[in-house]
Amino acid sequence: MKIHVTKEDIENGQQRDTEACPIALAIRRKLRRDDLCVDANGIFSNNDSIPWTPLPYKALVFIDVFDNSNSLKTETRVALKAFAPPKKRLKPFSFDIEFPKELR
């Protein structure tokens, strides 16, 4: 299944929030399920109704940048030319994921 993380997901997403990060917003929209959460390891249900599902590498890198870019050292930000907030730098993207049959 293809998940599309939109500009709106990035703008409305919250750093370090398993229920409101951009990827969680995109997955919840696609599957029409409000109980799904995303962390740096994968997808899970906040009521344990589904098995844990790993995320592809592309999504994990996005989460790391989105959640941690404000904590980079000043010299690192300068070296990366990353003066804009992370929400302004990150671009919409898509990824494929295989969900357990309980989510299809």
C-alpha positions as CSV (number, residue, x, y, z in Angstrom):
1,M,0.0,0.0,0.0
2,K,1.3,3.5,-0.9
3,I,1.2,6.1,1.8
4,H,1.4,9.8,0.8
5,V,2.8,12.3,3.3
6,T,1.5,15.6,2.1
7,K,2.6,19.2,2.7
8,E,-0.4,19.6,5.0
9,D,0.7,16.6,7.0
10,I,4.1,18.1,7.4
11,E,2.7,21.6,8.3
12,N,0.2,20.1,10.8
13,G,2.4,17.4,12.2
14,Q,3.8,17.6,15.7
15,Q,7.4,16.7,16.6
16,R,7.7,13.6,18.8
17,D,4.0,13.0,18.9
18,T,3.1,9.4,18.0
19,E,-0.5,10.3,17.1
20,A,0.1,13.5,15.3
21,C,3.4,13.2,13.4
22,P,3.2,13.7,9.6
23,I,3.5,10.0,9.0
24,A,0.8,9.1,11.6
25,L,-1.5,11.7,10.0
26,A,-1.0,10.2,6.6
27,I,-1.5,6.6,7.7
28,R,-4.6,7.5,9.8
29,R,-6.1,9.3,6.8
30,K,-5.3,6.4,4.3
31,L,-6.6,3.7,6.6
32,R,-9.4,5.7,8.3
33,R,-8.3,4.6,11.7
34,D,-7.7,7.0,14.7
35,D,-6.1,4.4,16.9
36,L,-2.8,4.1,14.9
37,C,0.4,5.6,16.2
38,V,3.9,5.9,14.7
39,D,7.2,6.1,16.5
40,A,10.9,5.7,15.4
41,N,10.4,1.9,15.2
42,G,7.1,1.4,13.4
43,I,3.4,1.6,13.5
44,F,1.3,0.3,16.4
45,S,-2.2,0.7,17.8
46,N,-2.8,2.7,21.0
47,N,-5.3,0.0,22.0
48,D,-3.1,-3.0,21.0
49,S,-5.7,-4.1,18.3
50,I,-3.0,-4.8,15.7
51,P,0.5,-6.3,15.6
52,W,3.4,-3.9,15.5
53,T,4.4,-3.0,11.9
54,P,7.9,-1.9,10.8
55,L,8.3,1.3,8.7
56,P,10.5,1.4,5.7
57,Y,13.9,3.1,5.9
58,K,12.7,6.2,4.0
59,A,10.0,6.9,6.6
60,L,12.4,6.3,9.5
61,V,14.9,8.9,8.1
62,F,12.0,11.4,7.7
63,I,11.0,10.8,11.4
64,D,14.5,11.3,12.6
65,V,14.9,14.6,10.7
66,F,11.4,15.9,11.6
67,D,11.7,15.0,15.3
68,N,15.4,16.0,15.9
69,S,16.3,18.8,13.6
70,N,15.6,21.5,16.2
71,S,18.1,19.9,18.5
72,L,21.1,20.0,16.1
73,K,24.0,22.1,17.2
74,T,24.3,25.5,15.7
75,E,27.4,24.7,13.7
76,T,25.7,21.6,12.2
77,R,22.6,23.7,11.2
78,V,24.9,26.2,9.5
79,A,26.8,23.4,7.8
80,L,23.6,22.0,6.5
81,K,22.3,25.5,5.5
82,A,19.2,24.6,7.5
83,F,18.0,28.0,8.7
84,A,14.4,27.3,8.0
85,P,12.3,25.3,10.5
86,P,12.1,21.6,9.7
87,K,8.5,21.9,8.5
88,K,9.7,24.3,5.8
89,R,12.6,22.1,4.6
90,L,10.9,18.8,4.4
91,K,9.1,17.9,1.2
92,P,6.0,15.7,0.7
93,F,6.9,12.1,-0.1
94,S,5.4,8.6,-0.5
95,F,6.4,5.2,0.6
96,D,5.2,1.6,0.2
97,I,4.3,-0.5,3.2
98,E,2.9,-3.9,3.8
99,F,0.2,-3.8,6.5
100,P,-1.0,-6.8,8.4
101,K,-4.3,-8.1,7.1
102,E,-6.1,-6.5,10.1
103,L,-5.4,-3.1,8.6
104,R,-6.2,-3.8,4.9
